[in-house]
Amino acid sequence: MSNSKSEKREIWIRGNRRAFTAVLIPVLLLFIAAVACLTPLVGELHLFLRVTAGILAGFSLVVISSLVYWIFRPLLAYKDGNLLIYLNPPHVIKVPIELVEVFFAGQSESFMPSPKTPKPDEVPSESRNIVVRLAERATDYHERKVKPIFGQWEDGYIVIRGTWIEPINKETFRFLNRSLITAHRSLKEASNESPSLNSEETDDV
């Protein structure tokens, strides 16, 4: 009988809470204003205005719920021998940690909306990203559908856009690769211990 138990989830990368909060505040104010228009506090309003206020309240509530979800949701985590990837909400994609080779820095388009109409020769804004390289043998995990605003996943490389990540620096990659090495080592030690455990159980019988 196995005496192993489920590990506690380790959060490796969180979303950029400041970015999500910066978007949350104006949407929250819009929701409050729209709800106020539906109360007797503002007096009698035309039916059209009330319907508009109701639509705005409903829309802003959906956006608020989504932003709160991402404020508390990680983007990368580790549990029970799997790298947990949160790039296609509400789904969580699990990749066996032994198939993850390394984390390194990359750069790509930020996918942030431009406040003005871009010019034909204007270079799109870029963001520094976290790139996860998977083993060549992990053919079943070389491609997955993810939200483009959060990243991309193809040819065995997972790109997590820095736009929505907590600040990235050298220490970020040191932490990720140290955590990866520790996870690999723990998995290897567990697999090495398994035969001896089975042998002891056989002897006892």
C-alpha atoms as one frame of an Amber mdcrd trajectory, in Angstrom:
protein
   0.000   0.000   0.000   1.423   3.392  -0.944   2.101   5.851   1.848   2.475
   8.835  -0.466   0.193  11.809  -0.095  -0.732  14.737  -2.296   1.769  17.579
  -2.205   0.803  21.153  -1.478   0.680  23.321  -4.579   3.788  25.491  -4.980
   3.179  28.778  -6.798   6.092  29.518  -9.119   4.782  32.543 -11.044   1.931
  34.884 -10.115   0.087  37.295 -12.343   0.946  40.996 -12.237  -1.448  42.054
  -9.491  -0.683  45.741  -9.952  -1.646  45.562 -13.628  -4.879  43.712 -12.880
  -5.716  46.107 -10.020  -5.069  49.140 -12.241  -7.709  47.817 -14.657 -10.024
  46.756 -11.828 -10.399  50.189 -10.197 -12.029  52.069 -13.160 -14.268  49.080
 -13.931 -15.327  48.964 -10.290 -16.179  52.684 -10.395 -18.222  52.088 -13.562
 -20.112  49.280 -11.823 -20.887  51.491  -8.801 -22.101  54.329 -11.027 -24.272
  51.988 -13.119 -25.837  50.399 -10.025 -26.485  53.856  -8.550 -28.472  54.734
 -11.675 -30.766  51.790 -10.944 -31.596  52.996  -7.440 -33.991  55.774  -6.325
 -30.966  57.867  -5.292 -30.727  59.491  -8.737 -34.454  60.037  -9.111 -36.536
  59.095 -12.132 -34.596  58.159 -15.255 -35.762  57.385 -18.763 -36.236  53.667
 -19.415 -33.494  53.712 -22.051 -30.992  55.067 -19.515 -31.986  52.436 -16.969
 -31.584  49.643 -19.519 -28.171  51.026 -20.511 -27.157  51.233 -16.861 -28.259
  47.625 -16.334 -26.202  46.434 -19.308 -23.149  48.347 -18.093 -23.571  46.955
 -14.585 -23.770  43.389 -15.889 -20.790  43.829 -18.211 -18.619  45.446 -15.543
 -19.544  42.727 -13.035 -18.284  40.051 -15.454 -15.029  41.978 -15.963 -14.614
  42.486 -12.193 -15.100  38.760 -11.560 -12.515  37.911 -14.218  -9.962  40.390
 -12.831 -10.418  39.188  -9.239  -9.962  35.622 -10.525  -6.604  36.547 -12.087
  -5.420  38.580  -9.098  -5.515  35.421  -6.958  -4.739  32.851  -9.682  -1.117
  31.857 -10.432   0.201  31.465 -13.959   2.647  28.673 -13.142   2.574  26.251
 -10.221   3.871  22.812  -9.265   2.087  19.917  -7.600   2.358  16.122  -7.483
   5.070  15.896 -10.140   3.277  18.190 -12.622   3.862  21.717 -13.839   0.462
  23.450 -13.691  -0.078  26.003 -16.459  -2.928  28.525 -16.253  -2.937  30.072
 -19.736  -6.340  28.894 -20.944  -8.847  29.824 -18.208 -10.680  28.205 -16.579
  -8.705  25.092 -17.585  -5.442  24.030 -15.945  -2.965  22.191 -18.174  -0.705
  19.666 -16.430   2.714  18.766 -17.825   4.838  16.054 -16.149   7.779  17.902
 -14.612  10.314  15.420 -16.051   9.368  16.742 -19.512  10.269  20.343 -18.572
  13.909  21.117 -19.438  14.569  24.771 -18.658  13.145  28.279 -18.186  14.705
  31.225 -20.039  13.908  34.789 -21.099  12.288  35.700 -24.392  10.712  38.694
 -26.060   7.617  39.175 -28.196   4.710  41.493 -28.907   3.001  42.592 -25.685
  -0.559  42.264 -27.082  -1.458  45.431 -25.159  -4.107  47.625 -26.827  -2.643
  50.746 -28.388  -4.163  54.090 -27.251  -3.845  55.464 -30.772  -4.075  54.175
 -34.307  -0.695  52.589 -35.103   1.268  53.863 -38.088   2.278  51.388 -40.828
   5.988  51.673 -39.922   5.400  51.710 -36.155   7.001  48.856 -34.197   4.504
  47.095 -31.853   5.241  47.304 -28.136   7.138  44.299 -26.822   7.285  42.501
 -23.510   9.903  40.355 -21.827   8.567  36.841 -21.496   9.175  33.594 -19.671
   9.816  30.706 -22.057   9.478  27.068 -20.978  11.297  24.505 -23.118   9.915
  20.981 -23.150  11.837  17.836 -24.020  11.822  16.712 -27.659  10.328  13.372
 -26.599   7.296  15.190 -25.121   5.501  15.137 -28.462   2.071  14.898 -26.812
   2.705  18.280 -25.159   4.355  20.187 -28.002   1.241  22.233 -28.736  -1.792
  23.426 -26.793  -4.457  26.085 -27.246  -3.942  29.066 -24.901  -5.230  32.636
 -24.732  -2.988  34.734 -27.047  -3.068  37.655 -24.620  -1.397  35.449 -21.981
   1.026  33.578 -24.214   1.485  30.889 -26.836   2.349  27.199 -26.894   3.812
  25.546 -29.975   6.768  23.436 -31.142   7.534  22.393 -27.562   7.949  25.944
 -26.281   5.543  27.633 -23.864   5.678  31.429 -23.888   4.174  33.351 -20.973
   3.851  37.037 -21.820   5.517  39.378 -19.350   2.682  41.889 -19.715   0.599
  40.036 -17.131   3.399  38.535 -15.006   4.861  39.836 -11.781   8.101  41.795
 -12.520  10.658  39.594 -14.316  14.371  39.790 -13.505  17.391  37.496 -13.228
  16.245  36.276  -9.826  12.963  35.140 -11.390  14.781  32.728 -13.695  17.145
  31.608 -10.940  14.141  30.753  -8.783  12.335  28.919 -11.586  15.333  26.818
 -12.609  16.311  26.068  -8.992  12.726  24.954  -8.331  12.819  22.824 -11.490
  16.090  21.134 -10.432  14.658  20.469  -6.959  11.494  18.953  -8.475  13.554
  16.745 -10.817  15.747  15.603  -7.939  12.764  14.816  -5.706  11.138  12.826
  -8.492  14.337  10.877  -9.126  14.803  10.119  -5.416  11.199   8.943  -5.155
  11.623   6.608  -8.135  14.860   5.212  -6.667  13.191   4.549  -3.331  10.188
   2.744  -4.832  11.921  -0.608  -5.557  13.386  -0.800  -2.039  10.001  -0.062
  -0.514   8.401  -2.807  -2.586  11.169  -5.213  -1.546  10.610  -4.483   2.130
   6.874  -5.069   1.736   7.608  -8.427   0.035   9.959  -9.460   2.836   7.345
  -8.636   5.449   4.836 -10.870   3.689
